[in-house]
Amino acid sequence: MNKVKSSSFLYLILNFLFLFPLVAQAESTKVSISGSSTLAPLAAEIAKRLENSASSLRIDVQTGGSSKGITDVIKGLSDVGMSSRALFPEEEALVKSHTVALDGVAFVVNSKNPIKELSRAQLADIYSGKISNWKEVGGQDLEITVIDRAKGRSEKELVKDYLGIKSTDYKPDIVAGENQQCVKLVEGNSGALVYLSIGTTEFEQKRSSKIRALPLSGTAATAENVKNGTFPIIRPLVLVTKKKLSPSSKEFVQFAVSSQVKDLVEGMAFVAPQ
Amino acid sequence: MSASLKDSFAKTLLGFASSLSVLVIFFIFYFLLKESSLALSQIGGSRFFSDSTWAPELNLAEGQFGLLEMIVATVAVATLALFIAAPIGWFTAVYIHFFCKGAFRIFLHRVTEIVAGLPSVVLGLWGLVVLVPVLLNLRAPGLSVLAGAIVLAIMIIPTIVVSTVSAYQNLNSELTLTSKGLGIGKARFILEIATPLASRGISTGFVLALARAMGETMVVVMVCGNVVQMPESMLDPVRTLTGNIALEMGYAYGSHQSALFLSGFLLLLSVLTVFIAGRLFLKTQEEQFR
């Protein structure tokens, strides 16, 4: 009996010894980045360039959404957060933001869809389920497959503000998560309507001609119109850090907002802030 | 090293490994309960079943925290997947075990293992790009209970095949000879002797497959449509508990996040219920058989 007890006690100790390293802190020359999936590909490119230069940093980029990026920094789970929205005032009190690029959100349809433009009121009616066929907005006789984005995504927040309908009034056919899933859905369904960041949209349009961004209020959904501020739905893409930066995160952030990465920012169809 | 020392070393190592997995399960239970306690105390357990829909980002009073639609969706998608996969998996296993010989049998076994090892994201992508456009011809949006069930069925067929084949393999080999000697036909032998005797192993496979289908996340997020609603037809898009956690966990905080942990806890409970119900069902079956 006694023997059994002592051996199970031994197992318990062994278990903790085994689990302990998993929760121990990572080394300091590593910079962990998490957050917006819109900003992640750019951050990864910037990180690659910095790692290939003289820097000794090892940079790890993970996605999960803007709010997660900010929360991770507040909780100390990551060194740098990525957010594709401006910070809320209560977040501003806790962390510091550094604008890397600007982006707009565009409504995107399948290229086979002949629709020219949708007004803000029409879009609101489509997303609240009052309009369900493209012919009601001057298109072909085809059911609209309304694709909404998951709650908490920055695109969702921006579009919610733009359309001005209550979150319980949304009547989507599909709720999609990642950008790539939206692109695949629109490519495979000629009646689909989704909203995507203009950066992602232009990047995808270069690869595939099956999707098309609609103009808003007569303004084409292009990086150019985001830069000159005429496009109606614009957002900043920011890196988020603690108020007091560690030397390694400082090195990364300073590099990311410098002109050394302007070509990378524009390569992703985002707009450099300066 | 003496033999007894070796033995005690091996025993310690094995005991360590198995106690680790047991401990991890307890930790997960404790962790989920702890994280969902905020939601339980602030929102109250009953609202998760009485609220009409899921709109947790509003404030506590206005917010809707109904999980019932997602529980129904989880069960519907997984059960339909099992209904599709069970006959196919069973037929395949019978074919492999009773009708195949030599190289072809090994080939089929290997193919099954490869399908079992396919990453769910690959299957999900296949569903999104190939299966959904086909279902779109039936009714928009194509992402639906059925789409999820078909992809999940493909995922769980290997589980059923492997466990059914091994259930047949565990039967006493004299059975076959005796039956042949008695002049019992192959079909009758399979249906009336081998299958009832192997039923324990076969249904264990079904239960494992169902549990896997209920817990699968990537596939359902990609092909089920993720709209929170009570499914009225197989072609309706739905959101499962796992899909809900995957879609919103990254962005949730406060009571919303806690509510997601609670849905994870409910999912774990549902899977446990399936296991226990499966066990009880087996027990009554076996008693009848005796």
HADDOCK unambig.tbl for C-alpha pairs under 7 A between the chains (distance, minus, plus):
assign (segid A and resid 11 and name CA) (segid B and resid 15 and name CA) 6.98 0.50 0.50
assign (segid A and resid 11 and name CA) (segid B and resid 16 and name CA) 5.11 0.50 0.50
assign (segid A and resid 11 and name CA) (segid B and resid 19 and name CA) 6.94 0.50 0.50
assign (segid A and resid 15 and name CA) (segid B and resid 20 and name CA) 6.10 0.50 0.50
assign (segid A and resid 64 and name CA) (segid B and resid 250 and name CA) 5.15 0.50 0.50
assign (segid A and resid 65 and name CA) (segid B and resid 250 and name CA) 5.99 0.50 0.50
assign (segid A and resid 65 and name CA) (segid B and resid 251 and name CA) 6.17 0.50 0.50
assign (segid A and resid 67 and name CA) (segid B and resid 251 and name CA) 5.11 0.50 0.50
assign (segid A and resid 68 and name CA) (segid B and resid 250 and name CA) 5.31 0.50 0.50
assign (segid A and resid 68 and name CA) (segid B and resid 251 and name CA) 5.35 0.50 0.50
assign (segid A and resid 145 and name CA) (segid B and resid 140 and name CA) 6.77 0.50 0.50
assign (segid A and resid 145 and name CA) (segid B and resid 141 and name CA) 5.88 0.50 0.50
assign (segid A and resid 150 and name CA) (segid B and resid 247 and name CA) 6.03 0.50 0.50
assign (segid A and resid 150 and name CA) (segid B and resid 248 and name CA) 6.71 0.50 0.50
assign (segid A and resid 151 and name CA) (segid B and resid 248 and name CA) 6.30 0.50 0.50
assign (segid A and resid 152 and name CA) (segid B and resid 248 and name CA) 6.93 0.50 0.50
assign (segid A and resid 152 and name CA) (segid B and resid 251 and name CA) 5.01 0.50 0.50
assign (segid A and resid 168 and name CA) (segid B and resid 55 and name CA) 6.62 0.50 0.50
assign (segid A and resid 173 and name CA) (segid B and resid 141 and name CA) 6.36 0.50 0.50
assign (segid A and resid 173 and name CA) (segid B and resid 227 and name CA) 6.63 0.50 0.50
assign (segid A and resid 174 and name CA) (segid B and resid 225 and name CA) 4.44 0.50 0.50
assign (segid A and resid 174 and name CA) (segid B and resid 226 and name CA) 6.05 0.50 0.50
assign (segid A and resid 174 and name CA) (segid B and resid 227 and name CA) 5.77 0.50 0.50
assign (segid A and resid 174 and name CA) (segid B and resid 237 and name CA) 6.96 0.50 0.50
assign (segid A and resid 175 and name CA) (segid B and resid 225 and name CA) 5.69 0.50 0.50
assign (segid A and resid 175 and name CA) (segid B and resid 226 and name CA) 5.06 0.50 0.50
assign (segid A and resid 175 and name CA) (segid B and resid 227 and name CA) 5.73 0.50 0.50
assign (segid A and resid 177 and name CA) (segid B and resid 247 and name CA) 6.17 0.50 0.50
assign (segid A and resid 184 and name CA) (segid B and resid 129 and name CA) 6.81 0.50 0.50
assign (segid A and resid 188 and name CA) (segid B and resid 129 and name CA) 6.93 0.50 0.50
assign (segid A and resid 188 and name CA) (segid B and resid 133 and name CA) 6.01 0.50 0.50
assign (segid A and resid 189 and name CA) (segid B and resid 133 and name CA) 6.96 0.50 0.50
